[in-house]
Amino acid sequence: MGDTALEAVLRRDRAVVTAALVVIAVLAWAYVLWLTADMVMPGSPVPGSTGGDMAGMDMGGMDMGATMAPGFRTWASADFAFIFTMWAVMMVGMMTPSVAPMLLLYAGVGRKARTDGRPIASTGWFFAGYLAVWVVFSIVATGAQWMLARLALLDPSMATDSAILGGLVLIAAGLYQWTPMKGVCLRQCQAPIAFLASHGGFRSAPLGALRLGIDHGAYCLGCCWALMALLFVGGVMNVLWIAGIAILVLLEKTVPTGQLFPRVSGALMAAIGAWLVFRAL
């Protein structure tokens, strides 16, 4: 195949992968927006409830006010499933844009490898491994939400109603932005080619590509987990807060400023957190 024809094929493959990622991200964000729009404003009764000042959502008869900010009642298994699904879909929406450069590189190399007679595993296997890491994180996040709810530390927007706890989370997240671990993980996410070179390159077997995706997802988790904890500060169902964190993650990974973004943002988080704690004491 000539160079011109190959370039055209690579452009087409990148366009297909880009379109698929856009669709996935849009659907995930649409789900989050739907949940937010369906929330009953504080002060409104939950459908089917007798309380006039309980906030929540009516999701097929489920008292989501009690699920989102339970001091109201104990979670049932359906509540765990719902909250886990919410977290998992939200993570897909937040993290898909930031992994796009890696997936586009993978798709381009995959097409060229097939042309050269040395095919590698599909991009989908790599992406599945990456998402699997965030699914596991979503289980942990669901458990954290359950624990905070049991301690009556969440309000109906799923934000902590303790200024001290919120401030401490901000301080911890801000300090983590300056740690060596953050730097190591961020460098692996910022440089897809360097990541591949340090992990043995592309894989021909599907399970190998899945494992490679898990490895990349693990670095991404190491880079971003503290930022995701901030969802409990601004509200897990606060769309602007979710979008702000997603944009920060995207900037950290794609804008070539090294450690500038995490260190500046970390200093701001720590300062705001210290102010919140000081004001609450």
C-alpha positions in Angstrom: 0.0 0.0 0.0 1.4 3.4 -0.9 2.2 6.1 1.6 -0.7 8.3 0.5 -3.2 5.4 0.7 -1.9 4.3 4.1 -2.2 7.9 5.5 -5.8 8.0 4.2 -6.6 4.7 6.0 -5.0 5.8 9.2 -7.0 9.1 9.1 -10.2 7.1 8.6 -9.3 4.7 11.5 -8.6 7.7 13.8 -11.9 9.3 12.7 -13.8 6.1 13.6 -12.1 5.8 17.0 -12.7 9.5 17.7 -16.4 9.2 16.8 -16.8 6.1 19.0 -15.1 7.9 21.9 -17.3 11.0 21.5 -20.4 8.8 21.4 -19.4 6.9 24.6 -18.5 10.2 26.4 -21.7 11.9 25.3 -23.9 9.0 26.4 -22.2 8.9 29.8 -22.6 12.6 30.3 -26.2 12.4 29.1 -26.9 9.8 31.8 -25.3 12.0 34.5 -27.3 15.0 33.3 -30.5 13.0 33.3 -29.8 11.9 37.0 -29.2 15.5 37.9 -32.3 16.9 36.1 -34.4 14.2 37.8 -33.4 15.2 41.3 -36.1 16.8 43.4 -35.0 20.1 44.7 -34.4 20.4 48.5 -37.6 21.2 50.3 -39.8 19.2 47.9 -41.3 15.9 49.0 -39.9 12.7 47.5 -42.6 10.9 45.5 -44.2 8.3 47.8 -42.7 9.8 51.0 -44.5 11.7 53.8 -41.6 14.1 54.6 -41.9 17.6 53.3 -38.3 18.5 53.6 -36.6 15.4 52.3 -34.7 15.8 49.0 -34.3 13.0 46.5 -35.2 11.4 43.3 -37.9 9.2 42.1 -36.2 6.5 40.1 -38.8 3.8 39.3 -40.2 4.1 42.8 -36.8 4.0 44.6 -36.5 6.7 47.2 -33.3 8.2 45.9 -33.2 11.0 48.4 -32.6 8.3 51.0 -30.0 6.6 48.8 -28.1 9.8 47.8 -27.8 11.1 51.4 -28.8 8.3 53.6 -29.1 9.2 57.2 -32.6 8.7 55.9 -32.6 4.9 55.6 -30.4 1.9 55.2 -29.3 1.0 51.7 -30.8 -2.0 50.0 -28.9 -4.0 47.4 -30.7 -2.1 44.7 -29.3 1.1 46.2 -25.8 -0.2 46.0 -26.3 -1.3 42.4 -27.7 2.1 41.5 -25.0 4.1 43.1 -22.3 1.8 41.6 -23.8 2.3 38.1 -23.9 6.0 38.7 -20.2 6.1 39.6 -19.1 3.8 36.8 -20.9 5.8 34.1 -19.6 9.0 35.5 -16.0 7.7 35.5 -16.4 6.7 31.8 -17.7 10.2 31.0 -14.9 11.9 32.9 -11.9 9.7 31.8 -12.7 8.8 28.2 -11.5 12.2 26.8 -8.2 12.1 28.7 -7.4 8.6 27.3 -8.3 9.5 23.8 -4.7 10.3 22.7 -3.5 6.9 23.8 -6.4 5.1 22.0 -5.8 7.1 18.8 -2.1 6.1 18.8 -3.1 2.5 19.4 -5.6 2.5 16.6 -3.1 4.0 14.1 -0.4 1.6 15.0 -2.9 -1.3 14.8 -3.9 -0.4 11.3 -0.3 -0.1 10.1 0.6 -3.4 11.9 -2.2 -5.2 10.0 -1.0 -3.8 6.7 2.5 -5.0 7.5 1.2 -8.5 8.3 1.9 -8.2 12.0 -1.5 -7.6 13.5 -2.0 -6.5 17.1 -5.0 -6.9 19.3 -8.0 -4.6 18.8 -8.1 -1.2 20.4 -11.2 -2.3 22.2 -9.3 -4.8 24.3 -7.0 -2.1 25.5 -9.9 0.3 26.2 -11.7 -2.5 28.1 -8.7 -3.0 30.4 -8.5 0.7 31.0 -12.2 1.0 31.9 -12.0 -2.1 34.1 -9.7 -0.1 36.5 -12.3 2.6 36.8 -15.1 0.1 37.3 -13.1 -1.3 40.3 -12.6 2.3 41.5 -16.4 2.8 41.3 -16.9 -0.1 43.7 -14.6 1.6 46.2 -16.3 5.0 45.7 -19.7 3.4 46.3 -18.4 1.9 49.5 -17.0 5.3 50.5 -20.3 6.9 49.8 -22.1 4.3 51.9 -19.7 4.9 54.8 -20.2 8.6 54.7 -23.9 8.2 54.5 -23.9 5.9 57.5 -22.0 8.5 59.4 -24.6 11.2 58.3 -21.8 13.2 56.6 -23.5 13.7 53.2 -26.2 16.2 52.2 -28.8 15.4 49.5 -26.4 16.6 46.8 -23.9 13.9 47.9 -21.5 16.5 49.2 -20.1 16.4 52.7 -21.9 18.8 55.0 -18.9 19.0 57.3 -16.7 22.0 56.5 -13.8 20.4 58.4 -14.0 17.1 56.5 -14.3 18.9 53.2 -11.4 21.1 54.1 -9.3 18.1 55.1 -10.1 16.3 51.8 -9.1 19.4 49.9 -5.8 19.6 51.8 -5.0 15.9 51.3 -5.8 16.1 47.6 -3.7 19.3 47.2 -0.7 17.7 49.0 -1.0 14.6 46.8 -0.7 16.7 43.7 2.9 17.5 44.9 4.0 13.9 45.7 6.5 11.8 43.7 3.8 9.1 43.1 1.6 11.7 41.4 4.6 12.7 39.2 5.4 9.2 38.2 1.8 8.3 37.3 1.3 11.6 35.4 4.4 11.1 33.3 3.1 7.7 32.2 -0.2 9.2 31.2 1.2 12.3 29.5 3.6 10.2 27.2 1.8 7.3 25.6 4.8 6.3 23.5 7.0 6.3 26.6 4.5 4.2 28.4 4.4 1.6 25.6 8.2 1.5 25.4 8.5 0.9 29.2 5.8 -1.9 29.1 7.0 -4.0 26.2 5.0 -2.3 23.4 1.8 -3.4 21.8 0.3 -6.9 22.2 -0.8 -9.3 19.6 -3.0 -11.4 22.0 -6.3 -9.9 23.3 -5.5 -10.7 26.9 -2.1 -9.1 26.6 -3.8 -5.9 25.3 -6.3 -6.1 28.1 -3.5 -6.3 30.6 -1.7 -3.4 29.0 -4.9 -1.4 29.3 -5.2 -2.3 32.9 -1.6 -1.1 33.5 -2.3 2.2 31.8 -5.6 2.5 33.8 -3.7 1.9 37.0 -1.3 4.8 36.3 -4.3 6.9 35.5 -5.9 6.0 38.7 -2.7 6.7 40.6 -2.7 10.1 38.9 -6.4 11.0 39.5 -7.9 9.2 42.5 -7.4 12.2 44.9 -9.1 14.5 42.4 -12.1 12.1 42.3 -12.3 12.3 46.1 -13.1 16.0 45.6 -16.5 14.9 44.2 -17.5 14.4 47.9 -16.6 18.0 48.6 -18.4 19.8 45.7 -21.2 17.2 45.3 -21.2 14.0 43.4 -24.3 15.2 41.5 -23.0 18.8 40.9 -22.5 18.8 37.1 -20.3 21.9 37.0 -18.1 20.4 39.7 -17.8 17.1 37.8 -17.0 19.0 34.6 -14.4 21.1 36.3 -12.6 18.0 37.7 -12.8 16.3 34.3 -11.3 19.4 32.6 -8.5 19.5 35.1 -7.7 15.8 34.5 -7.7 16.5 30.8 -5.4 19.5 31.1 -3.0 17.6 33.3 -2.6 14.8 30.8 -2.7 16.5 27.5 -1.1 20.0 27.9 2.7 19.8 27.9 3.4 21.7 31.1 4.9 18.8 33.1 4.1 19.3 36.8 2.8 22.8 36.5 -0.9 22.1 36.4 -1.0 19.6 39.3 1.3 21.8 41.5 -0.6 25.0 40.9 -4.0 23.3 41.4 -2.6 21.4 44.4 -1.5 24.6 46.1 -4.9 26.2 45.5 -6.7 23.1 46.9 -4.6 23.0 50.0 -5.1 26.8 50.6 -8.9 26.6 50.2 -9.0 23.5 52.4 -7.0 25.2 55.1 -9.3 28.2 55.0 -12.4 26.0 55.3 -10.9 24.2 58.3 -9.8 27.4 60.0 -13.2 29.0 59.4 -15.0 26.0 60.9 -12.9 25.9 64.1 
